[in-house]
Structures are given as structure tokens and as C-alpha cells.
Amino acid sequence: EVEALEEVVEELHRMCLAAAEHIVTADRFADLGITDPRVARAVAEAWQRRAELPSVYGRFDLRYDGTGPAKLLEYNADTPTSLVEAASPQWFWMEERFPGADQWNSLHERLVDAWKKQAALLPPGSPLYFAHSSADELGEDLMTVAYLKETAEQAGLDTDWISVEEIGWDRLSGRFVDTKLRFIRSIFKLYPWEWLTTDRFAGHVLDTLDNGGGTGSTLWIEPAWKMLLSNKALLAVLWELYPGHPNLLPAYLDGPRDLARTAGWVAKPLLGREGAGVTIHEPGSPPVLRDEPCCYQQLAPLPAFDGNHVVLGAWVVESESAGLGIRESSGLVTDEYARFLPHVIL
């Protein structure tokens, strides 16, 4: 069962990359809500030069009950969290509670290996900074970044720490700097690209963006092309390119279409984290369109066990399946308060 799911995850990742290629070559950035030509150019260049840009990880959210094919709910390939729980605590839990058992989990080793392999893509002579927003109230972003920083250090990289709010701009040199006025040459950020390209320093981000080969003065990880995969419009593009695929749910950008009278639908804002703004519409509900751009995906209620609704988080590191994290919630929408559930293979 796990091996079959691993194959599904890697196939879905390949399909997502093909969808990204289609979006770029067909110039469908507007479908993703990317209307700023500068942002579109940056994303397109990052995609075309992706072999020169470090890219570490992502998480598929899947609906799976063990009786039918897993269904893709969304792909967070820019700022996925719940990594810490999936990589280490559930492994230690298994070793203590179920010695001799196994687990779908090679996250830590693969992350360290990923940093080792991609070290050559980093600008020389400067530490790799790790950043999160100090506005994170739950501490999840902080812990995720701290853990990724640790994996980079285990890979032998020189690292440093900064919050997004502490990043400065040196007007004389026209470069980003840290609190000690040192140039920030490369930085991993757990901060969505849609914020980075609309904040008040967005112009500086785009002007100095290193999209591979030293094309700018600051290289950001994850790279800008990940905007193509972390946008819910991807779900509709996938259904358009692979209609009827067993691991996809019907999804559209212009409304729920026939889903309103058949299976029901879920309206998902194109951009959002942890279920924010998601609304559920049962079969027979009036096909109302949201004011904001949304993806309208077929309703596929999460399986419930003792009243807990479960979603699988399947991790990808460097395009390969790397592990599983299970989250459960009281409602049908998985949010930031979801509970992590460790697993074993017996």
C-alpha cells in the first residue's frame, strides 16, 4: 500500500511539473492571478533556469481511505509546514513504542542529502540565511525553519538566522543586508512568494532576484517557479491536462459547473494556507461564484475515524517521495489547529 502511494506521489509531482511547463509556455499566468508582468517574467525565467536553482521540498495533501485511489486535494510546494512532526518526533515515537516496526519516512536523510547535492548552486563566500516571519503566532514557521537550518548544517553548509522583518535594504549598494549590514546572498524563506512580490520591498526583490547563474544579487529558496505549484489554479490545469485521471478530482476556474448538481464542490481561494477561506458546498447547492478568484474542486469529504477527519500529507524532496505525515481535524477543512497523528507500518 505504501509503495503504491509512493508511486502515486511521484507521478503527481511529474504531472505538476508538466502543468507548470504548460502554464509558462501557454502564458497562462493570469489564470493564477499573476497579472504583474515583472512577476510573470521572474517566474518564467526561474522555471526555464530551474536546473540552476536550489529547490528542496513540498507536500501533497491527499484524500485516501484505503479503499480507492488517493485523490489530490492540493500541493504546497512553497511554504509547507508540519515538517518537523513528520521528520523526527513520529520516528522517535515509533522506535520507542513499536521497536522493529517501519515507517514511511526518509525525510531527514533526504533533506540533508538535498542540501549536499545543491550546495554547488549556492553563491560562494556567504552563509545561507534562514528566515521566517516574526508575525507567526503559533511558532510553527519558526520551528520549521529551525529544523531545515539544522539539516543544512548537517550537510556542511554555513548558515545564519534572520526574520523577514529584519531584512534590510542598503540604498548605497542596492542589496539586501542582515542586521549587521552584511549582504544576503542566498536565503531560504518560509514566506509565501505572493507576499514577497507584493510587500513594500517587492520591487527590490524582483530587481535583485538571482534566478540562476548570478543573474542577481539575492537567491531565494524555494525559487520563484514554485508559485506555479502552490496556486490552487494548478488543480484546474491538471484536470484540463489529465481529465479523468484516477488521482485527480474535477476542478475548474470558472465555477463549479456540473459539480453543483452532482457531487458538490469546494471553493478554494487561489492563494491561501491551512484551509483559510475554503468553503464547502453540498450537492444541490446554488452554483454561487465567489468574488475572489477561486478553484472549484469536486467535494471529496475526508474519511472520518471516531469523528476525526484525516488527511495524508505526502512529502516530496528533490522530486522523490520522502515520507508521510497524517493530520486529523474535527471539521472537514484541515486548518492550522489540526492534530498530527504518527503512523507505523506493521
Secondary structure, DSSP 8 states (H G I E B T S, - for coil): -HHHHHHHHHHHHHHHHHHHHHHHHTT-GGGGT---HHHHHHHHHHHHTGGGS---EEEEEEE--SSS--EEEEEE-SS---HHHHHTHHHHHHHHHSTT-B-SB-HHHHHHHHHHHHGGGS-TTS-EEEEE-TT-SSSHHHHHHHHHHHHHHHTT--EEEEEGGG-EEETTTTEEE-TT--B--EEEEES-HHHHTTSTTHHHHHHTB--STTSSSBEEES-GGGGGTSSTHHHHHHHHHSTT-TT---EESS--GGGGTTT-EEEEESS-STTTT-EEE-TT------SS-EEEEE-----EETTEEEEEEEEEETTEEEEEEEEEESSSS--TT-EEE---B-
